[in-house]
Amino acid sequence: MRDTLGVLLAGGAGERLFPLTRDRAKPAVPFGGNYRIIDITLSNCINSDLRHVYILTQYKALSLNRHIREGWTSVVAQELGEFIEILPPMQRVSANWYMGTADAVYQNIYSIGSEQPKRVLILSGDHIYKMHYGKMLDQHEESGADVTLATLPVDPSEVASFGVVEVARSGDIVGFKEKPKTTEIRSPFNPNMVDVSMGIYLFNTDVLLPALMQDAEDPSSKHDFGHNILPNILGKYKMRAYNFVDENKQQALYWRDVGTLDAYYDANMDVGSVSPVFNLYDSNWPIRTRVRQYPPAKFVFGEPGRTGMAINSIVSAGCIVSGSVVRNSVLSQDVRVNSYSELDSSIVFSHVNIGRHCRIRRAIIDRDVQLPEGTVIGYDQSEDKRKYFVTPSGLTVVTRDHSLYENTVAPDFLLET
């Protein structure tokens, strides 16, 4: 991987994750208690020995930049020329902000060229999966490919969300269609499935840079890899498919695009189950993050009806579950759930205080929210819609400006402090 440069796209606005992305970039949204979404892809890079990574940021990037600076730049050996570096929009070759995935890379073409890599690996900062990019590189080199796309088999009913890749039995890519409504194409390796792009592209640099420059000069282009770059170079260069090899080591391949609230919620639930579908506990494939200093989690009181406990849940450092019950939930750092409350199937971001006698289920509670005593969420959808953001599936999202009576939570005392 020494001659390969990773370019991680982390500049999307994340409209479908609103309101979680109202004040933060999508890759900076918390995940799995301790982590941010971008940590998953960055951990893949480190575990794959990819130590030259540019992160292209754009919208609402303050917390993302801080997270990368404080948690990731020291992971690599800078004295050996390794780096994980943030590249904000610099308008060096354009007066516009990034107008698409290809344009984002094109606008940083000088930074890429200055590193003189033989290959460029394009990655996304908002997917949940485990992948060894070195295995993809090995196939790329052995096959003599100019471009390699990581592919994943999906059911034909799901193709509208993906770029459909037509793969010959030899592994060569002979067709590509971005997000068609339907397709008759089927995988040569499984006739019941369709091969789709994972948004992971490995280019020889001498192929990528001319393609980006040609696309930049096309006023009709969407400046997107899936819509423009890949279809335009198809047939001109040797393109290969790389079948996803899952380092998660579960029975089913695990790859999630957490671009919607419901998908994001489901992915978090996957890590907290008894037998986690996405395993955070594999020492052979560690997931890294920025480490903050908090005291250990604490569970207090054991009286009838007032027992502090968490069941089938992730509870991060600094949390106090005080005479309350937490089930099937994910708690980030410094969360407090006060006496007689019940929290079920929910995601709670850091620095949240849930007052006494609250009942909450199927909710995402954003950071710094103070829920007053007796708050009920997830039991009356019409009432929730009056106060909070509710998805069509009934998932409730609570943000700071939706909280009532901020800073009036009646705290528990003594043992609960």
N, C-alpha and C positions, 0 to 999 in steps of 0.2 A: 504493500500500500504506500510505499515511500514516494513513488512517482505519481500518486493519485491525490487530487485535491477534492475535498468534499465541499459542496455548496448547498447549504441548508436553507430552504425557503421558509422564512418565518414572518413574512410581512403582510399576510392576508388580514382583511378587516374582520372576518369572523362574524358576519351578520347573523348567521343561523344559530350562533351560540349566544346571541343577545338574550338577556341583559348581562350575562357573565362577562361579555367582551365590551361592555359600555366603557369601562375604565382601564382595560388591560388588553394586551394582544392575546390572540387565541392560544399560541404556544405557551403563554405564561399562566394559563388557567390551571389551578391546582388539580392534581390527580393522585388517587390512591393514598391520600393522607399526607405523606411527606413530600410528594413530588410535584413538579410541573409537567405539563404534557410534553414539552420539548426535551425533558430529561430522558425520555424513552429512546428517541432517535440519537441523542448525544451518547447515551450509554452503548447503543449499538455501534457507534463510531469507535469508541474507546475499546470495547470488547473485540472489535474487528481490527484493531491496531491501525485505524485511520486517525492520524495525528495532525493533519493539516485541514482545518475546517473553517470556512467562512460562513457566518450566519447573517443572512440578509433580512434586516428588520425594516419596519415602516410605521404602521399604525400603533399609537398608544404604547410605545415600546419602553417606557421608563422602568416599570417593574421587571420586564423581560431583560433589559440591559443590565440592571442591577443583579438579577439572579445569575446571569452568565458571568458577569465580572467577578462576583464574590464566590461563586460556586464551581466554575468550570475552567477559568483561564489558568489556574494553578495546577490543574490535573495533568497537563502536558508539560514536557521538558522544553521550556523556551530556549534554554542554552544550547539545545540540539537543533534549533530551528523549527520546533513544533509549535503549533498555535491553534487556539480556538478563538476566533476574532469576529467581532461584530462589525458589519458594514451597513451603516444607515444610508438612505438615499443621498447621493452626493451631486446629482444632476451634472455629472462630468461629461456625459455624451448626449444629454437630453434635458430639456427644461421641464419635463413632466415627472410626477411620481411614477412608481412602477405601474405599468398598464397591463401587465400579465406576467405569467411565470417566466416566459422567455425574455420579456423586456427587463425583468428584474435582474436576470443573469447578464443580459447584454449591457445594461447600465454599469455593470461592474467588470466589464471585459478587460479593462486595463489592470485591475487588481489580479484578475485570473492570469493574464498574460505575464505579469511580473513574477509569478511563481514558477512559470514555465513547466507546468505539469504535463505528463504524457497523456493523462486521462483526467476527466472531470466526472465526479459522481454527484448527480442532482438528487437531493433528498427533500422531504417535506417535514415540517416541524409539528404536524398535528395528527400523526398516526400512531397507533398503539400496536406494537409488534416486536418480535425479536428476530434479528436477521444478522448473519455473519456476512458482511459485504465482501470479505476476502474470498469466499467461495464463489460469489458472482464474478469477481475479478478473475479468478482462475479459469472459469469457463470462457469468459470474454477473451482472454489471451490464447487459450488452447484452440478456440474455434476460429481465431483470426477475425473476429467481429470488429466493425467500426463503431457500432452502437449495440448495447444490450439493454433490454427492458426486463425488469422483474415482473413476473406475471403470477396470477393467482386464479385458480378455478372457482367460478361462482355459478349459481343457478341462473338459467336464462332469464328468469323473471326479474333479476337484479341489474341487468345490463345498463339501464338508463342512468345509473350513477357512476359508470365507469367508461374508460376507453377500452373498446373491444379489440383484441389482438388476434388476427388470423395467423395461426402458426402451422407451418408445414411439419410433417412428421420428422423431418431432419432437424427441426428446431429453428429454422429460418422464419423470419416474420415476412409474410407476403401480403398482409393487409392490416389496416388500422382505421378504426372509426370511433370518434370521440362521442360518448354518451348517446348512442342511438336509442330510439324508443324500443325497438325490437331488433333481433338479428337471427339469421338462419345459420350463422357460423357456429361451429362446435369445436371443442378441443379435440385434437387428434389422439390425445391420450385418455380421454374420457368423453364419449359421445353424448353424455347427458349434461355436460357442463360447458361453460364458455370461459376461455382464457381472457383475463382482463389485466390492464396495467395497474400496478401498485403505486405509480407515480415515482418510481425509482429508476433513474436513467443513468447508464454509464456510457460516456462518450469518449472516443479518442479526441484529444483537444484539436487536432488539425481538421476534424470534421465539425465539431461544435462551433468553433468561432466563426468560420465562414457562413454557416447556416444562420447564426444569430445576426450577423451583419446583413445578410440578404433579407431576412425577415424584418429587420428594423427599417429597411427602405421600402417596404410594402405598405402603403397607406390603408389597404383593405384588410390587413391582418389583425387578428385579435392578440397577436404577440404571446401566444400560449403554446406550450410544448405539445399538448394533446391535439389542439385544433389546427396548429400550423406547422411547427417544426417537424414533428414526426411524419405526418402525411407528405410534407414537401420533400423530405430526403428519402422516403421509401422508394426502393428500386434503384436508387443512385449509390447506395452504400450497403454493406453487408450488415443487416440487422438481425439480431438473435434474441430469442426469449430465454429467460432464466426462470425455471420453475422454482417458486418460493420454497426454501428449506427452512422450516420453523425451528428456531432454537428454544422455543417455549416447551417443546417436548411433551405436548399433549396429543390426544388421539386425533383431534381436529385441528387444522391449520388456524392460527389465530392472527388476524389482522383486522383492525378496526379504524375506520375514519370517524373521529369523534367530532365531526363538523356540525352536528345538531345536538340539541339539548337531550333528546331521548337517547341518541347513540352515546353521548357522553355519560349519561346516567347509567346506562347498561354496562358500559366498560368499567365504571367504578364498582358496580355491583359484582362484576366478574372477579375482581381482586379480593373481595371480602368474604366470598363463600367458603364453606367448609373445605371443599376441594377446589381451590381457585382455578378458574378457567385460564386466567392470566397470572402466572406464578411470579410473585415478587421475591420469593424466598429461595431461589436457586442460586447457590453460592458460585456455581460455574458460570453464571451469566448475571453478574451484579448490576443493579440499577442504581446509578449514582445521582446525587442531588446536592444542592447547597445545604449545609448542615447548620442549623441554628441551635443555640444553647437554651434548652428548657429543662426543667426538672422532670423526673419520670412521671408517667401517668399515674393517677391515684383513684382508688375506688373506696368510698367511705360510707358508713352506716350499714347495719345489718338487721334493722328492726322489721317486723312484719309490715308490709306495705311501703317500706322505706329502705330498700336495700340497693346499694350502689353496685351495678353489675352491667357487663356488656357481653352479648351473646352473638357469635358469628359476625363479629365486627372488627374493624381496624380502628384502634385508638392510639393516636400519636402522642408524642412527648408533650408535657405541660397540661394535659387534659385532666379535669377532675369530674368524675361521674359520682355525684354526691346524692345518695339516697334515691337514685333514679334508675331506670332500665333503658338500655340501649340495645337494639336488635338490628341485625342485618344492615349496619350502617358504616360509614367511613367518616371518621373525625380527624380533621387536620390539627395542627398544633394549637395549644392554648385555648381549648374549648371547655366550657363549663356547663354541665347539665345539672340543674339544681333539683332539690328533693321533690318526690312524688310525680316527676315528669316521666313521660314515655316517648322514646324516639325510635321510630321503626322505618327501615328501608329508606334512609336518607343520607345525604352528603352534607357535611358541615365544614365550612372553611374556617380558617384560623381566627382567633380572637372573638369568638362568638360566646355570648352568655344567654343561656336558655333558662328562664325563670321557673319558679315552682309551679306545679300542677299544670304543666303544658302537655299537650298531646299532638305529636307531629308524626306524619308518615308520608312517604313518597315526596320528599321535598329536597331542594337544594338551597342551602342557606349561605349566602355570601359572607365574606369576612366582615368583622366589626359590627355585625348585627346584634342588637340587644332585644331579645324577645321578652315582653313583660309577662308577669305571672298570669297563668290561665289561658295562654295563647293556644288556639286550636287550629291546626293546619292539616289539610289532606282528608278531612272527613265531610266537608260540605263544599263541593266544587263551586257552586254559585256564590257562596260567601267568600271563598278564596279569590274568585275573579274580581270581586269588588276591591280587594286590598293588594293583591299580588299578581305576578305574572304567571299564567297557567298555560301549559301546552295543550294541544288538542287531546293528548293521551291522558291528561289529568295530572301531570307532573307540575308541582308548584315551585316557583323560584322566588326567594325572598332576598331583597337587596336592602341596603341601608335606608334608602329613602322611602321604602315601603313599610319599614318598621314603625309601629305606633309607640308613642310615649318613650322615646329614646332616652336612655340613661335613668329610667325610673324602675328598673328591675329591683325587686326587694331581695337583697342577697341573704344567703344563709351565713351563719357566723361560726365562730369557734373552730370546730373540726373541719369546717368546709372552707376556711380561708386558705 
